[in-house]
């Protein structure tokens, strides 16, 4: 049976670096896909995922366990991505590229969040010829809308968890999701 995140955090705080490696292995792909959805570039997503893990490791002593490890870590990741986007937008805008596995470099489908359903409608749409248009539409959302949308629909997180990650009220997350859906409906209405 796999160790819990809490046990791995405790071991890491006690000086066992191999425990943190388990956390990295456990969350690297999800982190990469979240970063990719926010910044739209494979190399940047890899760099930002790694940067977030380094920051998490360096800050782990201050992690009190008030939230789950992955919620705390995703907050760090999202902040890294937002900071990057603020710097990058001024330089060259957003790039949308095919998605590849960070380990193998091969093009892959996005992981479907464990939600208890057999399929993810958003994932099914992305695998069609509309995939590029959907990626463009999601990429055109505001950073807050895109983050809320990705965390909810791709990662299957609850509103409460998204609010903690984004450091906003649950109502604000709901508003971001509402406006994201409205925007996507408008941009993709010709494909209905």
N, C-alpha and C positions, 0 to 999 in steps of 0.2 A: 504494500500500500504506500502511495506517495506521501511524503511529508507535507504537512500544511505549510502555507506561506508563513504563518506566525512562527512555527517551529524553525523554519529556515532563517527568518529574520533574527530570531533569538540566537541561533548558532552563529550567524554572521556577526552580530554584535559582540559575541564572545570570542571573536577572532578567527572563526572558521571561514576562510574565503571561498572554499569549495561550495558552501551552502548558498552563497550569493550567485555562483555560477549556475546552480540549479534554477534559481529565480530568473536569471537571464534566459536560460534555455526555455523555460516555461512561458515566458512572455515576449520573447524577441519577435516572433512572426506577427503577433497581434500588434505589437508596438510599431513594427515596420509598416503594416497596412494602415494603421491609424495615421501615422506620419505621412504616408503616401497620399492618403485621401485629403489631408490638410494642405500639403505643399505641392503635390502633383508632379514630383520628380523622384525617380528611383534612387539616385545617388544621394540626394539630399535627405530622403527618407531614411536611408541606411545610416548616414552620418548623424541625423537627429535622434534616431533610436539609440545609437551608441552613446551619444552625448547625454541623453536622458538617463541611461543606466549608470554612467559615470557620476552624474549629479546625484542620483538616488543613493549610490554606494557612499559617496562622500557625505551625504546628509542623513544616512541611516541612523546614526547615533541620536539624532533629534526626532526620529519617527517614534511617536508615543503609542501608536496602535489605536488611536481614536477612530480610525477608519480601516478598511481592509487594505492590505499592501497594494493590490493592483489599483485601487481607487487613488491612493496616494501617489503611486508611480505614474499613472496616466495623467494626473494633474501636472506632474513635472514634465512629462512628454508633451502635453498640449501647450504648456507655457513655452517650452523650447521651440515648438513649431510656430506659435504666435510671434515670438521674438524674431525668429528667422524670417517669417513672412513680412513682418514690418520692415526688416532690412532689405529683403529681396524684392519686394514690390517696387521699391524705388529704383531698382536696378534694371530688371528685365521682365517683370510680370510673372505669370504662372505658366508652367509647361505641363501638358498632359501627355503621358507616354503609356505604352502598354505596361502591364504589371508583370514583374518577374519575382521569383523566389529569391530572397536575399542570400540564401545559402548556395543554391545551384546556378542562379542566373537564368534559369529557364522560365518562359512565360507560364503563368499559373492562373487559376481561378482564385478569387478571394475566398478566404475561409468563411464558412457560414457559422455565425454565432450559435452557441448552444442554447436554443430557446425551447427545446422540446418539440419543435415542428420538424417535419421531414424535409421541408424546402423553405427557401427564403425567396419571396417574390422579387425583391430587389436584385438578388443574385441571378435569378432566371432572366430578368430583363437585361442585365449587364452582359450576359452571354449571347445575346442576339445582336443583330446589326445595329440596334439602337445603343449599344454599349458606349460608343464614342460620344454620341449626343448626350447621353446621360452623364458621362464623366465631365463633359464640358459644362452642362447645366449645374452639376454639383460644384464644379470648380468656380462657377460664377457667383455662388452664394457668398454672403459675408463670412468672414472667418468664424464668427460665433455661430451662425446658422449652420455652416458646414460641419463644425465640430459637433454640435448637438445632434445633427442628422446622422453623421457617421457613427457616433457612439451609440445612438439608439438603434439605428437600422442595420448597421454592419456588425457591431459588437454585441448588440442585444442587452445593453445596460439599461437599468431602470432610471427613471427621471431623477430620483433621489441621488443615485450614484453620479449621474451626469452633473447634477447641481454641485456636488462636492468637488468633482474634477474641475469644473469651470469656475468654481467659487462664486456662484450666483444663486439666487433663490430658485426654487423649483418652478415657480410661476414664470420666471425669466426663461428657463429652459423650454417650458411649454410654448412660450411666445416665439422663441427662436425656431422651434420645430414647426409651429403653425406657419410662420412666414417662409420657412424653407420649403415646405410642401406647396404653399401657394405659388412661390416663385418657380418651382420645378413644374408644377401643373401648367403655368403660363408658358414657360419656355418649351415644354414638350407637348403642347396642345395639338400640334399638327400630326402627332404620332398616335393620337387616341384612336 
